[in-house]
């Protein structure tokens, strides 16, 4: 049974919102008395992200927050990889530093663990009845195309491969050996999980409060082409 959940937050220039997501995480009461461990990896931010986090840690001494900083900007994938290795919980969950995903849904993500000892749980933005902000038509079409291509390569039946919310048993996550430094991490993780036999993989519907590019969204069309490359590459390579 799970005793501690490691919440991994890659952070790059998230000074204006980092305290808001930490407030949300602090308010969440996990079922079955599961503890929360928050691991933040600062990816060499150029704003006040670090000082804001340090101030938050001082102001909230009861929260289990650990901050690590990369020596230079390496990207989201590298930050997550560092956070995975620093984690001590039985499961890890990836949480972006912005406000697109709602920590209130951690218990939804954990339910398959309680019910069926799940190894992996994906939070899907394209299933269920949770609210979703309406944004970009071609962005959603691109996500579905990438998920479909990934499913063809992995023989999984996911509806949202590109989701940030991935809950993974730590012993499995630490063996993934992530190589992608940017948003190629999503298809890479999925491809490597898909190769492992006997994993209990679940998907649950989650809400999504997406940001526009003016509001700080960082993913672009080049990342989509990289995702296609990664889907094919990690299907046939380690």
C-alpha positions in Angstrom: 0.0 0.0 0.0 1.2 3.5 -0.8 2.4 5.6 2.2 4.0 8.6 0.4 3.3 10.3 -2.9 6.1 12.2 -4.5 4.8 15.2 -6.4 7.4 16.3 -9.0 7.3 20.0 -10.2 9.6 21.1 -13.1 9.8 24.9 -12.8 11.1 27.4 -15.3 10.2 31.1 -14.9 7.0 30.3 -12.9 7.6 33.0 -10.3 4.1 34.6 -10.7 2.2 31.3 -10.2 4.4 28.9 -8.3 3.0 29.9 -4.9 -0.6 29.3 -6.2 0.0 25.7 -7.3 1.8 25.0 -3.9 -1.2 26.5 -2.1 -3.5 24.1 -4.0 -1.2 21.1 -3.2 -1.1 22.1 0.4 -5.0 22.0 0.7 -5.3 18.5 -0.8 -6.0 15.8 1.8 -5.0 12.5 0.3 -7.1 9.5 1.2 -5.8 6.7 3.4 -3.5 9.1 5.2 -1.0 9.1 2.3 1.8 11.7 2.8 2.9 14.3 0.2 6.4 15.0 -0.7 7.0 17.9 -3.1 10.1 17.9 -5.2 10.7 21.1 -7.2 13.5 21.3 -9.8 14.3 24.8 -10.9 15.5 24.7 -14.5 17.8 27.7 -14.3 14.9 30.3 -14.2 15.8 33.9 -15.0 12.9 35.4 -13.0 12.2 35.2 -9.2 11.1 31.6 -9.2 13.8 30.4 -6.7 13.3 33.3 -4.2 9.5 32.7 -4.3 9.9 29.0 -3.6 12.5 29.6 -0.8 10.2 32.1 0.8 7.3 29.7 0.5 9.3 26.9 2.2 10.2 29.2 5.1 6.6 30.3 5.5 5.3 26.7 5.4 7.7 24.6 7.4 5.3 21.8 7.9 5.2 21.1 4.2 7.7 18.5 2.9 9.2 20.6 0.0 12.6 20.0 -1.4 14.1 22.4 -4.0 16.8 21.5 -6.5 18.4 23.7 -9.2 19.9 22.7 -12.5 23.3 24.2 -13.3 22.0 25.4 -16.6 18.7 25.3 -18.5 18.1 21.7 -19.7 14.4 21.5 -20.3 11.3 19.9 -18.8 12.4 16.3 -19.4 15.8 16.8 -17.7 14.1 18.5 -14.7 11.6 15.6 -14.3 14.4 13.0 -14.6 16.2 14.8 -11.8 13.1 14.9 -9.7 12.4 11.2 -10.2 15.9 10.3 -8.9 15.4 12.6 -5.9 12.0 11.2 -5.0 11.4 8.9 -2.0 7.7 8.0 -2.3 6.3 4.7 -3.6 4.7 6.6 -6.4 5.6 9.7 -8.4 3.2 12.2 -10.0 4.2 14.9 -12.4 2.7 18.3 -11.7 3.4 21.4 -13.9 4.1 24.6 -12.1 1.3 26.5 -13.9 -2.4 26.1 -13.1 -3.5 24.0 -16.0 -4.0 20.8 -13.9 -5.9 20.7 -10.6 -4.2 19.0 -7.6 -7.7 18.4 -6.1 -7.8 15.4 -8.5 -4.8 13.5 -7.0 -7.3 11.2 -5.2 -8.8 10.4 -8.6 -5.4 9.5 -9.9 -4.7 7.3 -6.9 -8.0 5.4 -6.9 -6.7 2.7 -9.3 -3.8 2.2 -7.0 -6.1 1.6 -4.0 -8.5 -0.6 -6.0 -6.2 -2.7 -8.2 -2.6 -2.0 -7.2 -2.1 0.0 -10.5 1.5 0.6 -11.7 0.7 3.5 -13.9 -2.2 6.0 -14.1 -2.7 8.6 -16.9 -5.0 11.6 -16.3 -6.9 12.1 -19.5 -8.1 15.5 -20.6 -10.3 13.9 -23.3 -12.5 11.6 -21.2 -14.9 12.0 -18.3 -17.1 14.8 -17.3 -14.6 17.2 -15.7 -14.4 20.8 -16.9 -12.1 21.7 -19.8 -11.1 25.1 -21.0 -11.9 25.6 -24.7 -8.7 26.8 -26.5 -7.0 25.7 -29.7 -8.7 23.4 -32.3 -5.5 22.3 -34.0 -3.8 21.8 -30.7 -6.4 19.3 -29.7 -6.3 17.6 -33.1 -2.6 17.4 -32.8 -2.8 15.8 -29.4 -5.2 13.2 -30.6 -3.1 12.4 -33.7 0.0 12.0 -31.5 -1.9 9.8 -29.1 -3.2 7.6 -31.9 0.2 7.2 -33.4 1.6 6.4 -30.0 -1.1 3.8 -29.5 -0.3 2.1 -32.8 3.4 1.8 -31.7 2.8 0.7 -28.1 -0.5 -1.3 -28.6 -1.9 0.7 -25.7 -5.4 2.3 -25.8 -4.8 5.7 -24.3 -6.9 8.8 -25.0 -4.3 11.3 -23.9 -0.6 10.3 -24.2 0.5 14.0 -24.0 -1.1 14.6 -20.6 1.1 16.0 -17.8 -0.6 13.9 -15.1 1.2 10.6 -15.1 1.3 8.6 -11.8 4.0 5.9 -11.9 5.3 3.5 -9.4 8.6 4.9 -8.3 10.6 1.7 -8.8 9.4 1.6 -12.4 10.0 5.4 -13.0 13.6 5.2 -11.7 14.4 2.5 -14.3 13.1 4.5 -17.3 16.3 6.3 -18.0 14.7 9.3 -19.6 16.8 10.9 -22.4 14.5 13.6 -23.8 15.1 17.1 -22.4 12.0 18.9 -23.6 8.4 17.8 -24.3 9.5 14.6 -26.1 9.5 13.2 -22.6 5.8 12.4 -22.9 6.0 9.9 -25.9 9.3 8.6 -24.5 7.8 7.7 -21.2 4.8 6.1 -22.8 6.9 4.1 -25.3 9.1 2.7 -22.6 6.2 1.9 -20.3 4.5 0.2 -23.3 7.4 -2.2 -23.7 7.2 -3.5 -20.2 5.2 -6.6 -19.9 2.5 -7.1 -17.2 2.1 -3.5 -16.1 -1.3 -2.5 -14.7 -2.0 0.8 -16.7 -5.1 2.8 -16.0 -6.5 6.1 -17.3 -8.9 8.4 -15.5 -10.7 11.6 -16.6 -9.4 14.9 -15.3 -10.1 18.6 -15.7 -8.0 20.9 -17.7 -7.6 24.7 -17.3 -5.3 25.4 -20.3 -3.2 28.5 -20.8 -2.9 30.6 -24.0 0.6 31.4 -25.3 0.1 35.0 -23.9 -0.5 33.4 -20.5 2.7 31.5 -20.6 2.1 28.3 -22.6 5.5 27.0 -23.8 4.8 24.1 -26.1 4.9 24.8 -29.9 4.5 23.2 -33.3 8.2 22.2 -33.3 7.5 20.1 -30.2 4.8 18.3 -32.2 7.3 17.2 -34.8 9.7 16.1 -32.1 7.0 14.1 -30.5 6.4 12.2 -33.8 10.1 11.5 -34.0 10.2 10.3 -30.4 7.1 8.0 -30.8 8.9 6.2 -33.6 12.4 6.3 -32.1 11.5 4.8 -28.7 9.3 2.2 -30.3 12.4 0.6 -31.8 15.2 1.9 -29.6 15.8 1.9 -25.9 
